[in-house]
Amino acid sequence: MNIITARVSDISTVDNLNIIEFDLNGSKLSMMSLELPESVKIGTTAKLTCKATHVAVGKDISGELSYSNRLTCKVESMDMGELLCALRLKLSNGTIIESIITKKSALRMNLKSDDVLVALIKASELSIEEITDE
């Protein structure tokens, strides 16, 4: 499970739907949530989680995408299996996240160590593990 620590920068609520925005050292992250604990407030720091299988990657992306969360990263290492490839990705702030993609995708994209990629995470795939300050 990936852990990303970021500060809550905005909260928008309509009925029971919440869109929480986070600041990760200047990068913006968004999360959708139907439930919002009272401890989640603007200015608090949260540990966010997402599964490695929910982190897509892009190389040389141009144009618009519906993904709210786009994090520039560098391939730190790759573990190529028979069917899947586990990528260890380093964000600009030093945070390491993992993406699991198919081996065919990794080969088609010609991925290698030190490639600069964009990690893509849907807002519905992020969740708050804990609030680290209140």
Contact map, one row per residue, 1 for C-alpha under 8 A:
11100000000000000000000000000000000000000000000011110000000000000000000000000000000000000000000000000000000000000000000000000000000000
11110000000000000000000000000000000000000000000111110000000000000000000000000000000000000000000011000000000000000000000000000000000000
11111000000000000000000000000000000000000000001111000000000000000000000000000000000000000000000010000000000000000000000000000000000000
01111100000000000000000000000000000000000000001110000000000000000000000000000000000000000000001010000000000000000000000000000000000000
00111110000000000000000100000000000000000000111100000000000000000000000000000000000000000000000000000000000000000000000000000000000000
00011111000000000000011110000000000000000000111100000000000000000000000000000000000000000000000000000000000000000000000000000000000000
00001111100000000000011100000000000000000111110000000000000000000000000000000000000000000000000000000000000000000000000000000000000000
00000111111000000001111000000000000000011111110000000000000000000000000000000000000000000000000000000000000000000000000000000000000000
00000011111000000001111000000000000000000110000000000000000000000000000000000000000000000000000000000000000000000000000000000000000000
00000001111100000001110000000000000000000100000000000000000000000000000000000000000000000000000000000000000000000000000000000000000000
00000001111110000111100000000000000000001100000000000000000000000000000000000000000000000000000000000000000000000000000000000000000000
00000000011111000111000000000000000000000000000000000000000000000000000000000000000000000000000000000000000000000000000000000000000000
00000000001111111110000000000000000000000000000000000000000000000000000000000000000000000000000000000000000000000000000000000000000000
00000000000111111100000000000000000000000000000000000000000000000000000000000000000000000000000000000000000000000000000000000000000000
00000000000011111000000000000000000000000000000000000000000000000000000000000000000000000000000000000000000000000000000000000000000000
00000000000011111100000000000000011000000000000000000000000000000000000000000000000000000000000000000000000000000000000000000000000000
00000000000011111110000000000001111000000000000000000000000000000000000000000000000000000000000000000000000000000000000000000000000000
00000000001111011111000000000001111100000000000000000000000000000000000000000000000000000000000000000000000000000000000000000000000000
00000000001110001111100000000111100000000000000000000000000000000000000000000000000000000000000000000000000000000000000000000000000000
00000001111100000111110000000111100000000000000000000000000000000000000000000000000000000000000000000000000000000000000000000000000000
00000001111000000011111000011110000000000000000000000000000000000000000000000000000000000000000000000000000000000000000000000000000000
00000111110000000001111100011100000000000000000000000000000000000000000000000000000000000000000000000000000000000000000000000000000000
00000111100000000000111111111000000000000000000000000000000000000000000000000000000000000000000000000000000000000000000000000000000000
00001110000000000000011111111000000000000000000000000000000000000000000000000000000000000000000000000000000000000000000000000000000000
00000100000000000000001111100000000000000000000000000000000000000000000000000000000000000000100000000000000000000000000000000000000000
00000000000000000000001111110000000000000000000000000000000000000000000000000000000000000000000000000000000000000000000000000000000000
00000000000000000000001111111000000000000000000000000000000000000000001000000000000000000000000000000000000000000000000000000000000000
00000000000000000000111101111100000000000000000000000000000000000000100000000000000000000000000000000000000000000000000000000000000000
00000000000000000000111100111110000000000000000000000000000000000001110000000000000000000000000000000000000000000000000000100000000000
00000000000000000011110000011111000000000000000000000000000000000001100000000000000000000000000000000000000000000000000000100100000000
00000000000000000011100000001111100000000000000000000000000000000000000000000000000000000000000000000000000000000000000001111110000000
00000000000000001111000000000111110000000000000000000000000000000000000000000000000000000000000000000000000000000000000000110100000000
00000000000000001111000000000011111100000000000000000000000000000000000000000000000000000000000000000000000000000000000000010010000000
00000000000000011100000000000001111100000000000000000000000000000000000000000000000000000000000000000000000000000000000000000000000000
00000000000000011100000000000000111110000000000000000000000000000000000000000000000000000000000000000000000000000000000000000000000000
00000000000000000100000000000000111111010000000000000000000000000000000000000000000000000000000000000000000000000000000000000000000000
00000000000000000000000000000000001111110000000000000000000000000000000000000000000000000000000000000000000000000000000000000000000000
00000000000000000000000000000000000111111000000000000000000000000000000000000000000000000000000000000000000000000000000000000000000000
00000000000000000000000000000000000011111000000000000000000000000000000000000000000000000000000000000000000000000000000000000000001001
00000001000000000000000000000000000111111101000000000000000000000000000000000000000000000000000000000000000000000000000000000000001001
00000001001000000000000000000000000001111111000000000000000000000000000000000000000000000000000000000000000000000000000000000000000001
00000011111000000000000000000000000000011111000000000000000000000000000000000000000000000000000000000000000000000000000000000000000000
00000011100000000000000000000000000000001111100000000000000000000000000000000000000000000000000000000000000000000000000000000000000000
00000011000000000000000000000000000000011111110000000000000000000000000000000000000000000000000000000000000000000000000000000000001111
00001111000000000000000000000000000000000011111000000000000000000000000000000000000000000000000000000000000000000000000000000000001111
00001111000000000000000000000000000000000001111100000000000000000000000000000000000000000000000000000000000000000000000000000001111110
00111100000000000000000000000000000000000000111110000000000000000000000000000000000000000000000000000000000000000000000000000001111100
01111100000000000000000000000000000000000000011111000000000000000000000000000000000000000000000000000000000000000000000000000111110000
11110000000000000000000000000000000000000000001111100000000000000000000000000000000000000000000000000000000000000000000000000111100000
11100000000000000000000000000000000000000000000111110110000000000000000000000000000000000000000000000000000000000000000000001110000000
11000000000000000000000000000000000000000000000011111110000000000000000000000000000000000000000000000000000000000000000000001000000000
11000000000000000000000000000000000000000000000001111110000000000000000000000000000000000000000011110000000000000000000000000000000000
00000000000000000000000000000000000000000000000000111111000000000000000000000000000000000000000000111000000000000000000000000000000000
00000000000000000000000000000000000000000000000001111111000000000000000000000000000000000000000000110000000000000000000011001000000000
00000000000000000000000000000000000000000000000001111111100000000000000000000000000000000000000001110000000000000000001110000000000000
00000000000000000000000000000000000000000000000000001111110000000000000000000000000000000000000000111000000000000000001110000000000000
00000000000000000000000000000000000000000000000000000011111000000000000000000000000000000000000000100000000000000000111100000000000000
00000000000000000000000000000000000000000000000000000001111110000000000000000000000000000000000000000000000000000000111100000000000000
00000000000000000000000000000000000000000000000000000000111110000000000000000000000000000000000000000000000010000001110000000000000000
00000000000000000000000000000000000000000000000000000000011111000000000000000000000000000000000000000000000000000000100000000000000000
00000000000000000000000000000000000000000000000000000000011111100000000000000000000000000000000000000000000000000000010000000000000000
00000000000000000000000000000000000000000000000000000000000111110000000000000000000000000000000000000000000000000000000000000000000000
00000000000000000000000000000000000000000000000000000000000011111000000000000000000000000000000000000000000000000000000000000000000000
00000000000000000000000000000000000000000000000000000000000001111100000000000000000000000000000000000000000000000000000000000000000000
00000000000000000000000000000000000000000000000000000000000000111111000000000000000000000000000000000000000000000000000000000000000000
00000000000000000000000000000000000000000000000000000000000000011111000000000000000000000000000000000000000000000000000000000000000000
00000000000000000000000000000000000000000000000000000000000000001111110000000000000000000000000000000000000000000000000111100000000000
00000000000000000000000000001100000000000000000000000000000000001111110000000000000000000000000000000000000000000000000111100000000000
00000000000000000000000000011100000000000000000000000000000000000011111000000000000000000000000000000000000000000000001111100000000000
00000000000000000000000000001000000000000000000000000000000000000011111100000000000000000000000000000000000000000000011110000000000000
00000000000000000000000000100000000000000000000000000000000000000000111110000000000000000010000000000000000000000000011100000000000000
00000000000000000000000000000000000000000000000000000000000000000000011111000000000000000011000000000000000000000001111000000000000000
00000000000000000000000000000000000000000000000000000000000000000000001111100000000000001111000000000000000000000001111000000000000000
00000000000000000000000000000000000000000000000000000000000000000000000111110000000000001110000000000000000000001111100000000000000000
00000000000000000000000000000000000000000000000000000000000000000000000011111100000000111100000000000000000000011111100000000000000000
00000000000000000000000000000000000000000000000000000000000000000000000001111100000000111100000000000000000000001100000000000000000000
00000000000000000000000000000000000000000000000000000000000000000000000000111110000000111000000000000000000000011100000000000000000000
00000000000000000000000000000000000000000000000000000000000000000000000000111111000011110000000000000000000000011000000000000000000000
00000000000000000000000000000000000000000000000000000000000000000000000000001111100011100000000000000000000000000000000000000000000000
00000000000000000000000000000000000000000000000000000000000000000000000000000111111111000000000000000010000000000000000000000000000000
00000000000000000000000000000000000000000000000000000000000000000000000000000011111110000000000000000010000000000000000000000000000000
00000000000000000000000000000000000000000000000000000000000000000000000000000001111100000000000000000010000000000000000000000000000000
00000000000000000000000000000000000000000000000000000000000000000000000000000001111110000000000000000111000000000000000000000000000000
00000000000000000000000000000000000000000000000000000000000000000000000000000001111111000000000000011111000000000000000000000000000000
00000000000000000000000000000000000000000000000000000000000000000000000000000111101111100000000000011110010000000000000000000000000000
00000000000000000000000000000000000000000000000000000000000000000000000000000111000111110000000001111000000000000000000000000000000000
00000000000000000000000000000000000000000000000000000000000000000000000000111110000011111000000001111000000000000000000000000000000000
00000000000000000000000000000000000000000000000000000000000000000000000000111100000001111100000111100000000000000000000000000000000000
00000000000000000000000000000000000000000000000000000000000000000000000011111000000000111110000111100000000000000000000000000000000000
00000000000000000000000000000000000000000000000000000000000000000000000011110000000000011111011110000000000000000000000000000000000000
00000000000000000000000000000000000000000000000000000000000000000000001111000000000000001111111110000000000000000000000000000000000000
00000000000000000000000000000000000000000000000000000000000000000000000110000000000000000111111000000000000000000000000000000000000000
00000000000000000000000010000000000000000000000000000000000000000000000000000000000000000011111000000000000000000000000000000000000000
00000000000000000000000000000000000000000000000000000000000000000000000000000000000000000111111100000000000000000000000000000000000000
00010000000000000000000000000000000000000000000000000000000000000000000000000000000000000111111110000000000000000000000000000000000000
00000000000000000000000000000000000000000000000000000000000000000000000000000000000000011110011111000000000000000000000000000000000000
01110000000000000000000000000000000000000000000000010000000000000000000000000000000000011110001111100000000000000000000000000000000000
01000000000000000000000000000000000000000000000000010010000000000000000000000000000001111000000111110000000000000000000000000000000000
00000000000000000000000000000000000000000000000000011111100000000000000000000000000001111000000011111000000000000000000000000000000000
00000000000000000000000000000000000000000000000000011111000000000000000000000000000111100000000001111100000000000000000000000000000000
00000000000000000000000000000000000000000000000000001001000000000000000000000000000111100000000000111110110000000000000000000000000000
00000000000000000000000000000000000000000000000000000000000000000000000000000000001110000000000000011111110000000000000000000000000000
00000000000000000000000000000000000000000000000000000000000000000000000000000001111110000000000000001111111000000000000000000000000000
00000000000000000000000000000000000000000000000000000000000000000000000000000000001100000000000000000111111100000000000000000000000000
00000000000000000000000000000000000000000000000000000000000000000000000000000000000000000000000000001111111110000000000000000000000000
00000000000000000000000000000000000000000000000000000000000000000000000000000000000010000000000000001111111111100000000000000000000000
00000000000000000000000000000000000000000000000000000000000000000000000000000000000000000000000000000011111111100000000000000000000000
00000000000000000000000000000000000000000000000000000000000000000000000000000000000000000000000000000001111111100000000000000000000000
00000000000000000000000000000000000000000000000000000000001000000000000000000000000000000000000000000000111111100000000000000000000000
00000000000000000000000000000000000000000000000000000000000000000000000000000000000000000000000000000000011111110000000000000000000000
00000000000000000000000000000000000000000000000000000000000000000000000000000000000000000000000000000000011111111010000000000000000000
00000000000000000000000000000000000000000000000000000000000000000000000000101100000000000000000000000000000001111110000000000000000000
00000000000000000000000000000000000000000000000000000000000000000000000001111100000000000000000000000000000000111110000000000000000000
00000000000000000000000000000000000000000000000000000000000000000000000001111000000000000000000000000000000000011111000000000000000000
00000000000000000000000000000000000000000000000000000000000000000000000001100000000000000000000000000000000000111111100000000000000000
00000000000000000000000000000000000000000000000000000000001000000000000111100000000000000000000000000000000000000111110000000000000000
00000000000000000000000000000000000000000000000000000000111100000000000111100000000000000000000000000000000000000011111000000000000000
00000000000000000000000000000000000000000000000000000000111010000000011110000000000000000000000000000000000000000001111100000000000000
00000000000000000000000000000000000000000000000000000011110000000000111110000000000000000000000000000000000000000000111110000000000000
00000000000000000000000000000000000000000000000000000011110000000011111000000000000000000000000000000000000000000000011111000000000000
00000000000000000000000000000000000000000000000000000111000000000011110000000000000000000000000000000000000000000000001111101100000000
00000000000000000000000000000010000000000000000000000100000000000011100000000000000000000000000000000000000000000000000111111100000000
00000000000000000000000000001111000000000000000000000000000000000011100000000000000000000000000000000000000000000000000011111100000000
00000000000000000000000000000011100000000000000000000000000000000000000000000000000000000000000000000000000000000000000001111110000000
00000000000000000000000000000010000000000000000001100100000000000000000000000000000000000000000000000000000000000000000011111110000000
00000000000000000000000000000111000000000000000111000000000000000000000000000000000000000000000000000000000000000000000011111111000000
00000000000000000000000000000010100000000000000111000000000000000000000000000000000000000000000000000000000000000000000000011111100000
00000000000000000000000000000000000000000000011110000000000000000000000000000000000000000000000000000000000000000000000000000111111000
00000000000000000000000000000000000000000000011110000000000000000000000000000000000000000000000000000000000000000000000000000011111000
00000000000000000000000000000000000000000000011100000000000000000000000000000000000000000000000000000000000000000000000000000001111100
00000000000000000000000000000000000000110001111000000000000000000000000000000000000000000000000000000000000000000000000000000001111111
00000000000000000000000000000000000000000001111000000000000000000000000000000000000000000000000000000000000000000000000000000000011111
00000000000000000000000000000000000000000001110000000000000000000000000000000000000000000000000000000000000000000000000000000000001111
00000000000000000000000000000000000000111001100000000000000000000000000000000000000000000000000000000000000000000000000000000000001111
